[in-house]
Amino acid sequence: MKSLILNADDFGMTRGVNEGIIRAHGEGVLTSTTLMANGPAFEDAVERAKANPSLGVGCHLVLVGGKAIAPREEIPSLADAQGRLPESLAAFVARVSSGMVSEKEIGRELRAQIEKIRAAGIKPSHVDTHKHTHAHPRVMEALGRVAREFGIMRVRKPAESLRNSWGTSRGNNAGVSRQLAAAVAVRAITPRFEAIARKYDLRWPDHFLGLAMTGHLDAKTLRRMIDGLAEGQTEIMVHPGVWDADLAGSGSRLQRHRETELAGLLDPGVRSAIEEREVRLITFRELN
């Protein structure tokens, strides 16, 4: 049997992103999303999530970009004097890898973000991270420990099959080459990721797609992915949204790309492909 989770990242980033996610769920094939505790539109996202209980909602844990949730004095190696998290993924990875950021403080910030989401009345279905920072073993250790503390036993494994990465990116514009390289790099951490996840009794879908084609998941690409789904459970990561002034000023790399992905999730042909291939749409709640 083939089961599919279509998960939207960045819930809470802006009201336009929130609107796109809810439309993709209510009118399209989106089944799941992950919520940013430090997102400027967090409260709006919580309100929309409660009005759409069939939408699975997890935690999109943020260690790069924006304000930290934990008090700055509790995470001095992670946040700057103004309580801001590192701006770039490269800077964060360099600091974590060199030991300049305490694993204990990473766990403290992740815990604060989950606590905020739970306090808002959301019971998280799973966890993943903004910019896939949990691909780093030290972050994954902290995440695994904190997730188990809260009884959140499902996690994204952001390792995409290289064959699928190449198959879906082939013939698209050169803008995906950097993302394809990222997919190759993340794939290398799979054994370590799985060892840590098992240590904390975490579970994940059998397959993951969407990293190489981030921002380019139009209807044609989604249909190609659905045509090639393997047996078992697959997560496809997507980033739908409605472009607006808040998104333009957010600093996010994905701008109009989000409307491309929203259109793909709303496309009748995508739904038809799912139905024709008898793919069961699920959330992380139904995983394993």
C-alpha positions as CSV (number, residue, x, y, z in Angstrom):
1,M,0.0,0.0,0.0
2,K,1.1,3.5,-0.8
3,S,0.4,6.3,1.8
4,L,1.3,9.9,1.3
5,I,1.8,12.8,3.7
6,L,1.9,16.2,2.0
7,N,3.4,18.5,4.7
8,A,3.7,22.3,4.4
9,D,6.5,24.0,6.3
10,D,6.5,27.5,7.7
11,F,3.0,27.7,9.2
12,G,3.0,31.0,11.1
13,M,5.6,32.8,9.0
14,T,3.1,35.3,7.6
15,R,-0.6,35.5,7.2
16,G,-0.3,34.9,3.5
17,V,1.7,31.7,4.1
18,N,-1.0,30.7,6.6
19,E,-3.7,31.4,4.1
20,G,-2.0,29.4,1.4
21,I,-1.6,26.4,3.7
22,I,-5.2,26.4,4.8
23,R,-6.4,26.7,1.1
24,A,-4.1,23.9,0.1
25,H,-5.7,21.7,2.8
26,G,-9.4,22.8,2.4
27,E,-9.4,22.9,-1.4
28,G,-6.5,20.7,-2.4
29,V,-4.5,17.7,-1.2
30,L,-2.4,19.0,1.6
31,T,-2.7,16.9,4.8
32,S,-0.2,18.3,7.3
33,T,1.8,21.3,8.3
34,T,4.4,22.4,10.8
35,L,4.1,25.5,13.0
36,M,6.8,28.0,13.8
37,A,6.6,29.1,17.4
38,N,8.6,32.2,16.6
39,G,6.7,33.1,13.5
40,P,5.3,36.6,13.3
41,A,1.9,35.2,12.3
42,F,1.9,32.4,15.0
43,E,-1.4,33.5,16.6
44,D,-3.2,33.6,13.2
45,A,-1.9,30.1,12.4
46,V,-3.1,28.7,15.7
47,E,-6.6,30.2,15.1
48,R,-6.7,28.7,11.6
49,A,-5.5,25.3,12.8
50,K,-8.2,25.1,15.4
51,A,-10.8,25.9,12.7
52,N,-9.4,23.1,10.6
53,P,-9.1,20.1,12.9
54,S,-8.5,17.6,10.0
55,L,-5.2,19.3,9.3
56,G,-2.3,17.6,11.0
57,V,-0.1,20.1,12.8
58,G,3.4,19.5,14.0
59,C,6.3,21.7,15.3
60,H,8.6,23.4,12.8
61,L,11.4,24.0,15.2
62,V,13.6,27.0,14.4
63,L,17.3,27.4,15.3
64,V,18.1,29.8,12.3
65,G,16.4,33.1,11.8
66,G,14.1,35.2,14.0
67,K,13.8,35.6,17.8
68,A,14.4,32.9,20.2
69,I,11.6,31.8,22.5
70,A,13.7,30.8,25.5
71,P,15.0,33.7,27.6
72,R,18.3,34.9,26.2
73,E,20.1,34.4,29.5
74,E,19.3,30.7,29.3
75,I,20.8,30.3,25.8
76,P,23.7,32.7,25.6
77,S,25.7,30.6,23.2
78,L,22.8,30.3,20.8
79,A,21.1,33.7,20.8
80,D,22.8,37.1,20.5
81,A,22.4,40.0,23.0
82,Q,19.0,40.9,21.4
83,G,17.8,37.3,21.7
84,R,18.1,36.6,17.9
85,L,19.0,33.3,16.5
86,P,21.8,32.9,14.0
87,E,20.8,34.4,10.7
88,S,22.4,31.9,8.3
89,L,22.4,28.1,8.2
90,A,26.2,28.1,7.5
91,A,26.9,30.2,10.6
92,F,24.8,28.0,12.7
93,V,26.3,24.8,11.5
94,A,29.9,26.2,11.9
95,R,29.1,27.2,15.5
96,V,27.5,23.9,16.4
97,S,30.2,21.8,14.8
98,S,32.9,23.7,16.6
99,G,31.3,23.3,20.0
100,M,30.6,27.0,20.3
101,V,26.8,26.3,20.8
102,S,25.9,24.2,23.7
103,E,23.7,21.1,23.0
104,K,22.0,21.8,26.3
105,E,21.0,25.3,25.1
106,I,19.7,23.9,21.8
107,G,17.5,21.6,23.8
108,R,16.3,24.5,26.0
109,E,15.2,26.5,22.9
110,L,13.5,23.5,21.3
111,R,11.7,22.8,24.6
112,A,10.5,26.4,24.8
113,Q,9.2,26.3,21.3
114,I,7.2,23.1,21.9
115,E,5.9,24.4,25.2
116,K,4.6,27.6,23.4
117,I,2.8,25.5,20.7
118,R,1.3,23.2,23.3
119,A,0.2,26.1,25.5
120,A,-1.7,27.6,22.5
121,G,-3.8,24.4,22.5
122,I,-2.1,22.5,19.7
123,K,-1.2,18.9,20.2
124,P,1.8,18.4,17.9
125,S,1.6,15.4,15.5
126,H,5.4,15.4,14.8
127,V,8.5,17.5,14.7
128,D,10.8,18.8,11.9
129,T,13.2,21.8,11.7
130,H,13.5,24.9,9.7
131,K,16.3,24.5,7.1
132,H,16.6,20.9,8.3
133,T,19.0,21.7,11.1
134,H,18.2,18.4,12.8
135,A,20.3,16.7,10.0
136,H,23.2,17.8,12.3
137,P,23.8,15.0,14.8
138,R,24.2,17.3,17.8
139,V,20.8,19.0,17.0
140,M,19.2,15.6,16.4
141,E,20.4,14.5,19.9
142,A,18.8,17.5,21.5
143,L,15.6,17.1,19.4
144,G,15.3,13.4,20.1
145,R,15.6,14.0,23.8
146,V,13.1,16.8,23.9
147,A,10.6,15.2,21.6
148,R,10.5,12.1,23.8
149,E,10.0,14.2,26.9
150,F,6.9,15.6,25.3
151,G,5.7,12.3,23.9
152,I,6.1,13.4,20.3
153,M,7.3,10.2,18.7
154,R,7.2,11.1,14.9
155,V,9.9,13.0,13.1
156,R,10.8,14.0,9.5
157,K,13.9,12.2,8.1
158,P,15.0,14.8,5.5
159,A,17.0,12.3,3.4
160,E,15.7,12.1,-0.1
161,S,16.4,9.2,-2.4
162,L,19.1,10.4,-4.8
163,R,17.4,8.6,-7.7
164,N,14.1,10.4,-6.9
165,S,15.9,13.7,-6.4
166,W,17.5,13.4,-9.9
167,G,14.4,12.1,-11.5
168,T,12.2,14.9,-10.3
169,S,14.8,17.7,-10.9
170,R,15.8,16.5,-14.4
171,G,14.7,18.9,-17.1
172,N,13.9,21.7,-14.7
173,N,15.8,25.0,-14.5
174,A,19.3,25.4,-13.2
175,G,18.0,26.9,-10.0
176,V,17.5,23.4,-8.5
177,S,21.1,22.4,-8.8
178,R,22.0,23.9,-5.4
179,Q,19.1,22.1,-3.8
180,L,20.1,18.9,-5.5
181,A,23.5,19.2,-4.0
182,A,21.9,19.8,-0.6
183,A,19.9,16.6,-1.0
184,V,23.1,14.7,-1.7
185,A,24.8,16.2,1.4
186,V,21.8,15.4,3.7
187,R,21.6,11.9,2.4
188,A,25.1,11.2,3.8
189,I,23.8,11.7,7.3
190,T,21.1,9.0,7.1
191,P,22.9,6.3,9.1
192,R,23.7,8.6,12.0
193,F,20.2,10.2,11.9
194,E,18.5,6.8,12.1
195,A,20.7,5.6,15.0
196,I,19.8,8.7,17.0
197,A,16.1,8.5,16.1
198,R,16.0,4.9,17.2
199,K,17.7,5.7,20.5
200,Y,14.8,8.0,21.3
201,D,12.1,5.6,19.9
202,L,11.2,8.0,17.1
203,R,9.5,7.0,13.9
204,W,9.5,8.5,10.4
205,P,8.0,7.8,7.0
206,D,9.7,5.3,4.8
207,H,10.4,7.8,2.1
208,F,11.0,11.6,1.8
209,L,10.7,13.9,-1.2
210,G,10.8,17.6,-2.0
211,L,14.2,18.8,-0.9
212,A,15.8,18.9,-4.3
213,M,12.7,20.6,-5.8
214,T,12.0,23.1,-3.0
215,G,10.1,26.0,-4.4
216,H,9.5,24.3,-7.8
217,L,6.8,21.8,-6.9
218,D,4.3,22.7,-9.6
219,A,1.5,20.4,-10.7
220,K,3.6,18.6,-13.3
221,T,6.4,17.9,-10.7
222,L,3.9,16.7,-8.1
223,R,2.2,14.4,-10.6
224,R,5.6,13.0,-11.5
225,M,6.4,12.3,-7.8
226,I,3.0,10.6,-7.3
227,D,3.5,8.5,-10.4
228,G,6.8,7.3,-8.9
229,L,5.8,6.7,-5.3
230,A,7.3,3.6,-3.7
231,E,5.4,1.2,-1.5
232,G,5.0,2.3,2.1
233,Q,4.7,5.8,3.6
234,T,6.1,8.9,1.9
235,E,6.3,12.5,3.0
236,I,6.5,15.2,0.4
237,M,7.6,18.5,1.8
238,V,5.9,21.6,0.2
239,H,5.9,25.4,0.8
240,P,2.6,26.8,-0.3
241,G,1.6,30.4,0.4
242,V,0.1,33.6,-0.9
243,W,2.6,36.3,-1.7
244,D,2.1,39.6,0.1
245,A,4.1,42.5,1.5
246,D,4.9,40.6,4.7
247,L,6.4,37.7,2.8
248,A,8.3,40.1,0.6
249,G,9.9,41.6,3.7
250,S,10.4,38.4,5.5
251,G,13.8,37.6,4.1
252,S,12.6,34.1,3.0
253,R,14.2,32.8,-0.1
254,L,10.9,31.4,-1.2
255,Q,8.7,34.2,-2.5
256,R,6.5,33.7,-5.6
257,H,7.6,30.1,-5.5
258,R,5.0,29.6,-2.8
259,E,2.2,30.5,-5.1
260,T,3.6,28.0,-7.6
261,E,3.4,25.2,-5.0
262,L,0.0,26.3,-3.9
263,A,-1.3,26.0,-7.4
264,G,0.2,22.6,-7.7
265,L,-1.6,21.4,-4.5
266,L,-4.9,22.8,-5.8
267,D,-4.5,21.3,-9.3
268,P,-7.3,18.8,-10.1
269,G,-4.8,16.6,-12.0
270,V,-2.8,16.1,-8.9
271,R,-5.8,14.8,-7.0
272,S,-6.8,12.6,-9.9
273,A,-3.3,11.1,-10.0
274,I,-3.6,10.3,-6.3
275,E,-7.0,8.7,-6.8
276,E,-6.0,6.7,-9.9
277,R,-3.0,5.2,-8.2
278,E,-5.0,4.4,-5.0
279,V,-2.6,6.4,-2.8
280,R,-4.0,6.9,0.7
281,L,-3.6,10.5,2.0
282,I,-2.6,10.5,5.7
283,T,-1.1,12.8,8.4
284,F,1.8,12.0,10.8
285,R,-0.9,10.9,13.2
286,E,-1.5,7.8,11.1
287,L,2.2,7.1,10.6
288,N,3.2,3.5,11.4
